[in-house]
């Protein structure tokens, strides 16, 4: 008897037992409910592998994840509130940056609540509905894709600010900022929508998600049909996104470097390097964590390392982004220190 058959049988017995304890139960009822439960469990309810932790380390893991989640929520929400209430920060650079903490909040919220709930759940009972799994996969991929598109539009903003400073107010108008933000999110939603849609068209003959969370690969691996189209589009999508993201950032920074090299204004060059280094640091952190996950995903033997890298990808960038921008950006840093000073004075 396989593990799948055992789980089917156990769930059938639990459902039938609960039903028969509450009302009269005939043989027809038992057979009907057993068949319906098989169909429901097979096609609507999935079993998620989740995080494999020992009983002794489960409480420590939960506390660490909870602290990380709270820090990410507070720091990113704090940055958003600070930019929205401070009129001096109502500039294209900071308005475009607001997309980043919004995306980080989306990415962590998609993963952490269910991951933490599964820590104390028996591995044989870590269920998730197919609809919930699809939604988690969709928003998870939107988060990963928007991380690139948002940083691409932020790179464009830095390019215009440094290479075309006199035309910056004209080019980076409020209308342009809205278009860039909408384009970054719109591209992510459309591309990911096609990606997930190709997986939804497949029927599935399996029900185990062999991952910490649902993603596109987990969805189409549930099917016994031909998934060549899914693999081709997924690979093309990944290659195009990474090459366009990396190529655009390299191109803009090469142009910025050329302008700084030709310029003799040390103050301007210093400011350019300071703002660009912030953006570049965030981009490098995102690329390293993303490439590590993609690389390990291709090697099943490193499943434990893959799980760790997946968690790091959802923890490190969202945690470091507000710190890097909050401490590097002069306006945000001054505002933060001002709030801290006020709180200390009021507490005295």
Secondary structure, DSSP 8 states (H G I E B T S, - for coil): --HHHHHHHHHHHHHHHHHHHHS---HHHHHHHHHHHHHHHHHTEEEE------HHHHHHHHHHHHHHHHHHHHHHHHHHHHHHH-GGG-SHHHHHHHHHHHHHHHHHHHHHHHHHHHHTS-GGG-EEEHHHHHHHHHHHHHHHHHHHHHHHHHHHHHHHHHHSGGGHHHHT-HHHHHHHHHHHHHHHHHHHHHHHHHHHTS--S--EE-SSS--HHHHHTT--S--HHHHHHHHHHHHHHHHHHHHHHHHHHHHHHHHHHH---HHHHHHHHHHHHHHHHHHHHHHHHHHHHHHHHT-GGGHHHHHHHHHHHHHHHHHHHHHHHHHHSHHHHHHHHHHHHHHHHHH-
